[in-house]
């Protein structure tokens, strides 16, 4: 079989989803309660990077972009992540604050999608988190002008060593170009794989102070 023929076989790759279903009677009224339960189970199952989420944004021309970032906090106000404020994602969110998140917990045959709008975190919130990071991570935030073009990796490594020496004494200051976003949740969809491709999907949508829950066809 040629390499090309081997690649064509991906159309036939499939497996059955047999880890269990999701039923309406088992759903809490608040989506974050189910999210917390699933996240805890992902951690207990040692799913790699359980807080990794795909963040989807759209640029001014309508071109979607996606990238993986880490969820750093969540509560009833929303879900938080941090980034360089000069990055492509931050620039796109400044133009269009609508965002979609996806948690791909394949090992548990689950995924969670979040729809919402972002707001920038306060300087106090950002400073508090920044100084909780490992020191080298704090220095790393100074090194990269995220999404800018660079000639080689060595440029980053040299800059890191230079800044590590510069900040060798005392506290690493917060870069003015580094911050965070809170995703205010408008809707959440929970997907649980099912046998014969009869997956379970439930869509929570904010309805005033309550949540409307709909089952969706797979």
SVG drawing of the C-alpha trace seen along z (x, -y; Angstrom):
<svg xmlns="http://www.w3.org/2000/svg" viewBox="-35 -49 57 51">
<polyline fill="none" stroke="black" stroke-width="0.4" points="0.0,0.0 1.4,-3.4 1.6,-6.3 -1.2,-8.0 -3.4,-4.9 -2.6,-4.6 -3.7,-8.2 -7.0,-7.5 -7.9,-4.9 -8.6,-7.7 -12.2,-7.8 -12.7,-4.3 -11.2,-5.1 -13.9,-4.9 -14.7,-3.3 -17.8,-2.9 -18.4,-5.2 -19.3,-2.9 -18.5,-4.8 -22.1,-5.7 -24.9,-8.1 -26.2,-11.4 -29.9,-11.7 -32.0,-14.8 -33.0,-13.6 -29.4,-13.7 -28.7,-17.3 -28.3,-20.0 -30.1,-23.3 -26.8,-25.2 -24.3,-24.2 -21.3,-25.1 -22.3,-22.4 -22.1,-19.7 -18.9,-21.3 -17.3,-21.1 -18.3,-17.4 -16.9,-16.6 -13.7,-18.5 -13.1,-16.8 -13.7,-13.4 -11.2,-14.4 -8.6,-15.2 -9.3,-12.0 -9.0,-10.0 -5.6,-11.7 -6.7,-13.1 -3.6,-15.0 -4.1,-18.8 -7.7,-18.6 -7.9,-22.4 -6.7,-22.8 -9.4,-24.5 -9.6,-25.6 -10.3,-29.3 -12.0,-30.3 -12.0,-33.9 -12.8,-35.7 -10.8,-38.5 -12.2,-41.6 -12.5,-39.7 -14.5,-36.9 -11.7,-34.4 -11.9,-32.1 -8.8,-31.3 -8.3,-28.6 -5.6,-27.9 -5.2,-26.0 -4.9,-27.9 -5.4,-26.9 -8.4,-27.6 -7.1,-29.3 -10.3,-30.0 -14.0,-29.7 -17.0,-30.8 -20.5,-32.1 -19.0,-35.2 -17.3,-33.3 -14.1,-31.4 -10.7,-33.1 -7.5,-32.8 -4.4,-34.9 -2.5,-36.0 -0.2,-38.7 -2.5,-41.6 -0.7,-42.2 -1.4,-38.7 -3.6,-37.9 -6.3,-36.5 -6.3,-39.6 -6.5,-41.9 -9.3,-39.9 -11.2,-39.9 -10.8,-43.7 -12.7,-44.0 -15.2,-41.2 -15.6,-40.1 -17.7,-37.0 -15.8,-33.8 -16.2,-30.0 -14.3,-27.6 -14.1,-23.8 -12.8,-21.3 -11.9,-18.1 -11.9,-15.3 -11.6,-12.5 -10.5,-9.9 -13.8,-10.2 -15.7,-10.5 -16.9,-14.0 -16.6,-17.5 -17.9,-20.8 -18.5,-23.9 -18.9,-27.4 -20.3,-30.4 -20.0,-33.9 -18.4,-37.3 -15.1,-38.4 -14.2,-41.3 -10.7,-42.3 -9.6,-41.5 -8.8,-44.2 -5.1,-45.0 -5.5,-43.8 -6.8,-40.4 -3.9,-40.1 -1.2,-41.1 -2.4,-38.6 -2.3,-35.7 1.0,-36.9 2.9,-36.7 1.5,-33.3 3.2,-31.8 6.7,-30.2 9.4,-32.8 10.6,-31.6 7.1,-31.8 6.9,-35.4 10.1,-36.1 8.9,-34.2 5.9,-36.6 8.4,-39.4 10.3,-37.6 7.7,-37.0 5.8,-39.6 3.2,-36.9 2.3,-36.3 5.1,-38.6 7.5,-37.2 11.0,-36.1 14.0,-34.9 14.9,-31.9 14.3,-30.3 17.7,-31.5 16.3,-35.1 13.8,-34.0 16.4,-32.0 18.9,-34.9 16.2,-37.4 15.1,-35.0 18.7,-34.8 19.1,-38.6 15.9,-39.2 16.6,-36.5 19.8,-38.4 18.0,-41.7 15.3,-40.4 17.7,-38.4 17.0,-40.5 13.6,-41.3 10.1,-40.8 9.5,-40.4 7.2,-43.3 4.0,-42.8 4.5,-43.6 2.1,-46.3 1.2,-44.1 0.2,-41.0 -3.3,-40.5 -6.4,-38.2 -9.9,-37.8 -13.1,-36.6 -15.5,-34.8 -19.0,-35.6 -21.0,-32.5 -24.2,-32.8 -24.5,-29.1 -22.8,-25.7 -23.2,-22.4 -22.3,-19.1 -21.6,-16.1 -21.3,-12.5 -20.4,-9.9 -23.0,-7.1 -23.2,-3.7 -24.1,-3.6 -23.3,-7.4 -26.4,-8.2 -24.5,-10.7 -26.1,-12.7 -26.0,-16.5 -27.6,-19.0 -27.5,-22.7 -27.8,-25.2 -28.8,-28.7 -29.1,-31.7 -32.7,-32.8 -32.7,-35.8 -31.7,-34.5 -32.4,-30.9 -31.0,-28.4 -33.0,-26.8 -32.0,-23.2 -32.6,-21.5 -31.6,-18.0 -30.0,-18.2 -30.0,-15.5 -26.5,-14.0"/>
</svg>
